[in-house]
Amino acid sequence: MTRSLFQALARRKATLVVGALLTAVTLSSCATFTDNANAARVGDVELPRADLEQYVQEALAAQDSTSGADELQGDGFRQIIASWVVDEIIRQKLEADGESITPADIQTAETQLAEQLAGVEVPEFLRQYEITSMSTRAAYQRTQAELTGEETQTLIDYARSVSVYVDPYYGYWDIETGLVQPLGS
């Protein structure tokens, strides 16, 4: 029996070394309006609602048919958005540090994703979305291992300097947890 894509993605996210650091990322987005075309934004980079919905639809379609899930609840959307926000913060920090994602980072991500999917075929949009996420985190881990000076800005410090917006339909970016929380929590 093959694992579902969500199980593979959850396992990948849980095993990342940067996971502990990323949950401590502190940002806040208390928006009083909605940007209907976008689920989230970090600085000027947007996560279009259409991309989020395509990701969810393709991930659900790629799941093991025995799981029975045919829709994603609010917590699932919030997890996907939170992961995207963290990935974008990392990508922007890499750029600010003069670093980039290398072909080796992409190859590492492709290999890891293939292992996690264990032969499950997924649509190209979903595959590229995950490779982008994994290669971004791989580049961050690689570049942080090379840094030793006190003059380097931590991810948390950098995260505090960027603007994060999450559409209130999904929740808000919690400064304490580094997660998208439902409104009213």
C-alpha positions as a Markdown table, in Angstrom:
| # | Residue | x | y | z |
|---|---|---|---|---|
| 1 | Met | 0.0 | 0.0 | 0.0 |
| 2 | Thr | 1.4 | 3.4 | -0.9 |
| 3 | Arg | 1.4 | 6.3 | 1.5 |
| 4 | Ser | -0.7 | 9.3 | 0.8 |
| 5 | Leu | 0.9 | 12.5 | -0.4 |
| 6 | Phe | -0.2 | 14.3 | 2.7 |
| 7 | Gln | 1.5 | 11.6 | 4.9 |
| 8 | Ala | 4.7 | 11.9 | 2.9 |
| 9 | Leu | 4.6 | 15.7 | 3.0 |
| 10 | Ala | 3.9 | 15.6 | 6.8 |
| 11 | Arg | 6.8 | 13.3 | 7.4 |
| 12 | Arg | 9.1 | 15.4 | 5.3 |
| 13 | Lys | 8.1 | 18.6 | 7.1 |
| 14 | Ala | 8.5 | 16.9 | 10.5 |
| 15 | Thr | 12.0 | 15.6 | 9.8 |
| 16 | Leu | 13.5 | 18.9 | 8.6 |
| 17 | Val | 16.3 | 20.1 | 10.8 |
| 18 | Val | 15.1 | 23.6 | 10.4 |
| 19 | Gly | 11.7 | 22.7 | 11.7 |
| 20 | Ala | 12.4 | 23.7 | 15.2 |
| 21 | Leu | 13.8 | 27.0 | 14.0 |
| 22 | Leu | 10.9 | 27.7 | 11.7 |
| 23 | Thr | 8.3 | 27.2 | 14.3 |
| 24 | Ala | 10.0 | 29.9 | 16.3 |
| 25 | Val | 9.8 | 32.3 | 13.4 |
| 26 | Thr | 7.8 | 35.2 | 14.7 |
| 27 | Leu | 5.7 | 37.3 | 12.4 |
| 28 | Ser | 2.3 | 38.8 | 12.7 |
| 29 | Ser | -0.4 | 39.6 | 10.2 |
| 30 | Cys | -3.5 | 41.3 | 11.6 |
| 31 | Ala | -5.3 | 42.3 | 8.5 |
| 32 | Thr | -8.6 | 44.0 | 8.6 |
| 33 | Phe | -9.3 | 43.4 | 4.9 |
| 34 | Thr | -9.1 | 40.5 | 2.5 |
| 35 | Asp | -7.1 | 40.3 | -0.7 |
| 36 | Asn | -9.5 | 37.9 | -2.5 |
| 37 | Ala | -7.0 | 36.9 | -5.2 |
| 38 | Asn | -4.3 | 35.8 | -2.7 |
| 39 | Ala | -4.2 | 33.3 | 0.1 |
| 40 | Ala | -1.0 | 34.9 | 1.5 |
| 41 | Arg | 1.8 | 37.3 | 0.8 |
| 42 | Val | 5.3 | 37.7 | 2.1 |
| 43 | Gly | 6.6 | 41.2 | 1.2 |
| 44 | Asp | 5.7 | 41.6 | -2.5 |
| 45 | Val | 5.5 | 37.8 | -3.3 |
| 46 | Glu | 2.0 | 36.4 | -3.4 |
| 47 | Leu | 0.5 | 32.9 | -3.0 |
| 48 | Pro | -2.5 | 33.1 | -5.3 |
| 49 | Arg | -5.6 | 31.5 | -4.0 |
| 50 | Ala | -5.8 | 29.6 | -7.4 |
| 51 | Asp | -2.4 | 28.0 | -6.7 |
| 52 | Leu | -3.4 | 27.0 | -3.2 |
| 53 | Glu | -6.6 | 25.4 | -4.5 |
| 54 | Gln | -4.7 | 23.7 | -7.3 |
| 55 | Tyr | -2.2 | 22.3 | -4.8 |
| 56 | Val | -4.9 | 21.0 | -2.6 |
| 57 | Gln | -7.0 | 19.5 | -5.5 |
| 58 | Glu | -3.9 | 17.7 | -6.9 |
| 59 | Ala | -2.7 | 16.5 | -3.5 |
| 60 | Leu | -6.1 | 15.1 | -2.7 |
| 61 | Ala | -6.3 | 13.4 | -6.2 |
| 62 | Ala | -2.8 | 11.9 | -5.7 |
| 63 | Gln | -3.7 | 10.4 | -2.3 |
| 64 | Asp | -4.0 | 6.7 | -1.7 |
| 65 | Ser | -7.6 | 5.8 | -2.7 |
| 66 | Thr | -8.1 | 3.9 | 0.6 |
| 67 | Ser | -7.8 | 7.1 | 2.6 |
| 68 | Gly | -11.3 | 8.2 | 1.7 |
| 69 | Ala | -10.5 | 11.9 | 2.1 |
| 70 | Asp | -12.0 | 14.0 | -0.7 |
| 71 | Glu | -11.6 | 17.4 | 0.9 |
| 72 | Leu | -9.2 | 19.3 | 3.1 |
| 73 | Gln | -10.4 | 21.0 | 6.3 |
| 74 | Gly | -9.2 | 24.4 | 7.6 |
| 75 | Asp | -6.2 | 23.0 | 9.5 |
| 76 | Gly | -4.8 | 21.5 | 6.3 |
| 77 | Phe | -5.1 | 24.8 | 4.4 |
| 78 | Arg | -3.4 | 26.6 | 7.3 |
| 79 | Gln | -0.5 | 24.1 | 7.3 |
| 80 | Ile | 0.1 | 24.5 | 3.6 |
| 81 | Ile | -0.1 | 28.3 | 3.8 |
| 82 | Ala | 2.3 | 28.3 | 6.8 |
| 83 | Ser | 4.8 | 26.1 | 5.0 |
| 84 | Trp | 4.6 | 28.5 | 1.9 |
| 85 | Val | 5.2 | 31.5 | 4.2 |
| 86 | Val | 8.2 | 29.9 | 5.8 |
| 87 | Asp | 9.6 | 28.9 | 2.4 |
| 88 | Glu | 9.2 | 32.4 | 1.1 |
| 89 | Ile | 10.8 | 34.0 | 4.1 |
| 90 | Ile | 13.7 | 31.6 | 3.6 |
| 91 | Arg | 13.9 | 32.3 | -0.1 |
| 92 | Gln | 14.0 | 36.1 | 0.5 |
| 93 | Lys | 16.6 | 35.7 | 3.3 |
| 94 | Leu | 18.8 | 33.7 | 0.9 |
| 95 | Glu | 18.5 | 36.4 | -1.7 |
| 96 | Ala | 19.3 | 39.1 | 0.9 |
| 97 | Asp | 22.4 | 37.1 | 1.9 |
| 98 | Gly | 23.5 | 36.9 | -1.7 |
| 99 | Glu | 22.8 | 33.1 | -1.8 |
| 100 | Ser | 20.8 | 31.1 | -4.2 |
| 101 | Ile | 19.3 | 27.6 | -4.7 |
| 102 | Thr | 21.9 | 25.5 | -6.5 |
| 103 | Pro | 21.3 | 22.7 | -9.0 |
| 104 | Ala | 22.6 | 20.4 | -6.2 |
| 105 | Asp | 19.9 | 21.6 | -3.9 |
| 106 | Ile | 17.3 | 20.9 | -6.6 |
| 107 | Gln | 18.7 | 17.4 | -7.2 |
| 108 | Thr | 18.6 | 16.7 | -3.5 |
| 109 | Ala | 15.0 | 17.8 | -3.3 |
| 110 | Glu | 14.1 | 15.7 | -6.4 |
| 111 | Thr | 15.7 | 12.6 | -4.8 |
| 112 | Gln | 14.0 | 13.1 | -1.4 |
| 113 | Leu | 10.6 | 13.7 | -3.0 |
| 114 | Ala | 10.9 | 10.6 | -5.1 |
| 115 | Glu | 11.8 | 8.5 | -2.0 |
| 116 | Gln | 8.9 | 10.0 | -0.1 |
| 117 | Leu | 6.4 | 9.4 | -2.8 |
| 118 | Ala | 7.6 | 5.8 | -3.3 |
| 119 | Gly | 6.4 | 5.6 | -6.9 |
| 120 | Val | 3.2 | 7.5 | -6.5 |
| 121 | Glu | 2.7 | 9.7 | -9.5 |
| 122 | Val | 1.7 | 13.3 | -8.9 |
| 123 | Pro | 0.9 | 16.1 | -11.3 |
| 124 | Glu | 3.7 | 18.3 | -12.4 |
| 125 | Phe | 2.4 | 21.4 | -10.6 |
| 126 | Leu | 2.3 | 19.6 | -7.3 |
| 127 | Arg | 5.7 | 18.0 | -7.9 |
| 128 | Gln | 7.3 | 21.4 | -8.8 |
| 129 | Tyr | 5.7 | 23.0 | -5.8 |
| 130 | Glu | 7.2 | 20.4 | -3.5 |
| 131 | Ile | 10.6 | 20.5 | -5.1 |
| 132 | Thr | 10.7 | 24.3 | -4.8 |
| 133 | Ser | 9.9 | 24.0 | -1.1 |
| 134 | Met | 12.4 | 21.2 | -0.4 |
| 135 | Ser | 15.2 | 22.8 | -2.4 |
| 136 | Thr | 14.6 | 26.2 | -0.7 |
| 137 | Arg | 15.0 | 24.5 | 2.7 |
| 138 | Ala | 18.0 | 22.5 | 1.5 |
| 139 | Ala | 19.7 | 25.7 | 0.4 |
| 140 | Tyr | 19.0 | 27.3 | 3.7 |
| 141 | Gln | 20.5 | 24.4 | 5.6 |
| 142 | Arg | 23.5 | 24.3 | 3.4 |
| 143 | Thr | 24.2 | 28.1 | 3.6 |
| 144 | Gln | 23.6 | 28.2 | 7.4 |
| 145 | Ala | 26.1 | 25.5 | 7.9 |
| 146 | Glu | 28.7 | 27.7 | 6.1 |
| 147 | Leu | 28.0 | 30.8 | 8.2 |
| 148 | Thr | 30.0 | 31.4 | 11.3 |
| 149 | Gly | 30.1 | 35.2 | 11.9 |
| 150 | Glu | 28.1 | 37.0 | 14.5 |
| 151 | Glu | 27.2 | 39.6 | 11.8 |
| 152 | Thr | 24.9 | 37.2 | 10.1 |
| 153 | Gln | 21.2 | 37.9 | 10.6 |
| 154 | Thr | 19.2 | 34.9 | 11.9 |
| 155 | Leu | 16.1 | 33.7 | 10.1 |
| 156 | Ile | 14.0 | 34.9 | 13.1 |
| 157 | Asp | 15.5 | 38.4 | 12.9 |
| 158 | Tyr | 15.0 | 38.5 | 9.2 |
| 159 | Ala | 11.4 | 37.2 | 9.5 |
| 160 | Arg | 10.6 | 40.1 | 11.8 |
| 161 | Ser | 11.7 | 42.5 | 9.1 |
| 162 | Val | 9.3 | 41.3 | 6.4 |
| 163 | Ser | 5.6 | 41.9 | 6.0 |
| 164 | Val | 3.4 | 38.8 | 6.1 |
| 165 | Tyr | -0.3 | 38.8 | 5.1 |
| 166 | Val | -2.6 | 35.8 | 5.4 |
| 167 | Asp | -6.2 | 36.1 | 4.1 |
| 168 | Pro | -8.4 | 36.2 | 7.2 |
| 169 | Tyr | -10.6 | 33.5 | 5.5 |
| 170 | Tyr | -7.8 | 31.1 | 6.4 |
| 171 | Gly | -6.7 | 32.7 | 9.7 |
| 172 | Tyr | -3.7 | 34.8 | 10.7 |
| 173 | Trp | 0.1 | 34.4 | 11.0 |
| 174 | Asp | 0.8 | 33.9 | 14.7 |
| 175 | Ile | 3.8 | 35.8 | 16.1 |
| 176 | Glu | 4.3 | 33.3 | 18.9 |
| 177 | Thr | 4.1 | 30.0 | 17.0 |
| 178 | Gly | 5.1 | 30.8 | 13.5 |
| 179 | Leu | 1.9 | 29.1 | 12.3 |
| 180 | Val | -1.3 | 30.2 | 10.6 |
| 181 | Gln | -3.9 | 30.1 | 13.3 |
| 182 | Pro | -7.7 | 30.1 | 12.9 |
| 183 | Leu | -9.3 | 33.5 | 13.7 |
| 184 | Gly | -10.7 | 33.5 | 17.2 |
| 185 | Ser | -7.9 | 31.4 | 18.7 |
